[in-house]
């Protein structure tokens, strides 16, 4: 049967006939095999289908995450164009439905990934066209799919749960090219509608009008644009036909009253389209434009096209294919976070609607592009973003914050302050558009795709709107308010065309509804009006039309919000130059962003694309939190994440609302051990160590079992000996997603984790485990050191490699050997130094090169490397380089990816990206204090510069948390050759010593500690064994 089917397929491909061939009728299921991740269950069986039997697939995600599917061999050379089809029905929650195609190696994968797929409950035909198939991953250099060796059907968790899927009649069809035909329209006098001239028009002679478009062959239109010549109400019905005899209705819209109409079609293949249009009077049509199938693939395409018109300034900037930037606001612990962009558009919640203001003066509408814009944070560090629109006669200040009890009464507060800075009266209107757009732009494709969102319902009520079930209230009496259905009219068209034809309630099924609130202002010189909104996330706010009560409540909550953040962000204080105080404000802002991005107990690097909890990000972000006194948050994160560790000791790489992700990233095990020990170092909480010690033993044993996979006899051979005793290959820190590798990043964290597990067993007096862990750690350290040396030799390189297989150069990855892993002592000195010498040369050569396109601010980690190498001037230069690429600078954060051209509309990860933020926090802290357990020392001022002294030649640091208590430090430059340093606080030495790195820009000549001269110094650092202490340093 199989041979016969492929014989037919071969004959058809050779003959050029466009025929469908049956690949699998699912009568014989022996060709199919199961694959699944940890925690996923799947079984299949044969049941009655559409024709004969079909395959029934039952799946269950025990832990909420994972993937599972079926695979079969399929030896198929592909023609120029083709499509697969199959019949599908299911009883299943929304999950990702993936159709995958693999080459013979199974390492290269192409797919059609239907994310958050809504499975049909009745049989439907599902098409997989060539254009739907994309390269997913693999080491292949040629990403074109020319031959299929295996086909897979995969269910990957999006919402999790369990379900049943039925498949039948898997077919393949070659698509034979046909000659391009000319587009025709009947009656022919309407050809003016197809002339690509938007100014030409056709005036109908009657109220009802019909015409037909002939594509000349079967065509798959993705959409349609109609440019109307007037705003009269029109009704449109559209029919399609392949033979001009039998017609099927495609769409029907009544009451169109705007100039630009857009419609999208999905899975429409036709030759003829018939337009039936009616109105109360004759009307004009200027132009009709058809789009190909690609237009239907995203609703963003509607607005890309619209933004090419003179309406562009009224739409979010990203629809003009220009990058947009934003920041986040939210309540600590809650999972509701709003975004505000650099133009003042506010997205109230993820995948939700946005509010964008417009100002009307002298009968003209002005948008953000008509103003100069300034950005800031309140007090330059608080998570209270401010966007100011400035012109000579009107100023608009936009600010927002969130406050309330998490998951109960949290609300979004928005204030628009209109100011008259001129010397004359200013009258006009301010319009607030409620738009089905996100601040998160379209090129942010991961997890929460950006661009167009949905307003499924918008209802006008007293003192506000009910939008998608939540109330938006405001403190003013509006001039008017409207709701719009995009296919009839919309808020942008209404403002520009001054046509407010609308309804009081909208529930458009496509979710493209919008709303408008208008207010009339009259401002004398210096006058101010504050227009305020409250968006209620949890239905807890009973809004009142009384403006005084509204404003009192608003101010009360704002005061609580600001007092809260000031109290928790100012535990540590720094006084010094404007330069160092600015750096510390960046630290405080990123501490706030970390807490805002955190949902519940889960520490997350972002609030949109990266709204998940990685142990990698979480452990290093926890380190930053601990160093500034946020112990409670870290303990909760440990307990929450620890619940998801597998029974065998495997630490999941990531956890989200669905549960633990089963994908192997072999840095995760060491990172959890490191996190536990680091928490103990700052809190001395042995109870948590004791509670988790059974888990610690499982993790160590799991590590040991993985390492033993690389200790078999074959790894003793010369060719494989660099792999001996390492952790197995993984995608690691996602640096090897194309193909898993034996990553030294994984192994550095493994060594760090084993060292910390050994220390924990010693602290808990678990002698048997201590002896076992010590042996595992020592053996692993030896094998890791040997592997690095052998890999360097194998690839003939002069730097520390990123992985064994490639010998690749990745200094930002290697930097973790310094911090946090503190394992640089096992690395060959020359290659280690050369790794960062090469990097320093590279970063500044890169800026001058034409092919410099982008970089990741994870490179901030290399500040640590330069500090530990005693190269603080290099650290300063790298720091200044990174500060140049904060976008926007006044909001004190970075994205995960920075594009050289700030207008480039490409993926940036998330913003603010708080793993990058925590990298900065940790680097900043290491500049002033680092606890080194290798030589039992507190290293102070490794990154101090005399430029950090203020105009009085003074610097002070108060209440900096250390593993032995808070530290205070005062530095006074007495003259050009003398600096005095005072150390005090609650820090206890407990046998440790203090190293103070030379803060002078010249060699040290003389040192006094507590009035006594000491000779325990060189030109690099001074050893101090007393605390508190006053140190006098005199230079040569």
Secondary structure, DSSP 8 states (H G I E B T S, - for coil): -HHHHHHHHHHHHHHT---EEEEE-SS-GGG-EEEE-TTEEEEEEEEE-SSSEEEEEEEEETTS--EEEEEEEEEEE--SSEEEEEEEEEEE-SEEEEEEEE-TTS--EEEEEEEEE---SS-EEEEEEGGG-EEEE-S-S-----EEEEEEEEEE-SS--EEEEEEEEEEEEE---------EEESGGGGGGGSS-TT--EE-SSSEEEEEEEEEEEE---EEEEEESS---EEEEEEEESSSSS-EEEEEEEEE-SSEEEEE-SS--EEEEEEEEEESS--EEEEEEEE-GGGGG-THHHHHHHHTTTTGGGS-GGGGT----EEEEE-TB-S-EEEEETTS-EE-STT--EEEEEEEETTEEE-GGGSEEEEEEGGGTSS-EEEEEE-SS-EEEEEEEEESSTTTT-EEEEEEEEE--SSS-EEEEEEEEEESB-SS-TT--SSS--SB--B--EEEETTEEEETTEEEEESS--SEEEEEETTT--HHHHHHHT----BSEE--TTSBEEEEEEEEEEE-TT-EEEEEEEEESSS-----S-HHHHHHHHHHHHHHHHHHHHHHH-SSEEES-HHHHHHHHHHHHHHHHHHHH-BTTB--S-SSTT-SEEHHHHHHHHHHHHTTT-HHHHHHHHHHHHTTS-TTS---SEEETTEE-----TTHHHHHHHHHHHHHHHH--HHHHHHHHHHHHHHHHHHHHHHHTT-SGGGGSTTTGGGTTS---B-TTTTT-SS-B-BHHHHHHHHHHHHHHHHHHHHTT-HHHHHHHHHHHHHHHHHHHHHHHHHHHHHT-SS-BSBTTT--B-HHHHGGGTTTT--GGGS-HHHHHHHHHHHHHHHHHHHT-TT--EE-GGGGGHHHHHHHTT-HHHHHHHHHHHHHT-SSGGGT---SSEESSTT--S----SS-HHHHHHHHHHHHHHHEEEETTTTEEEE-TT--GGGS-TTSEEEEEEE--TTS-EEEEEEEEETTEEEEEEEES---TT-EEEEE--SSS-EEEEEETTEEE--B-SSEEEE--SSEEEEEEE-
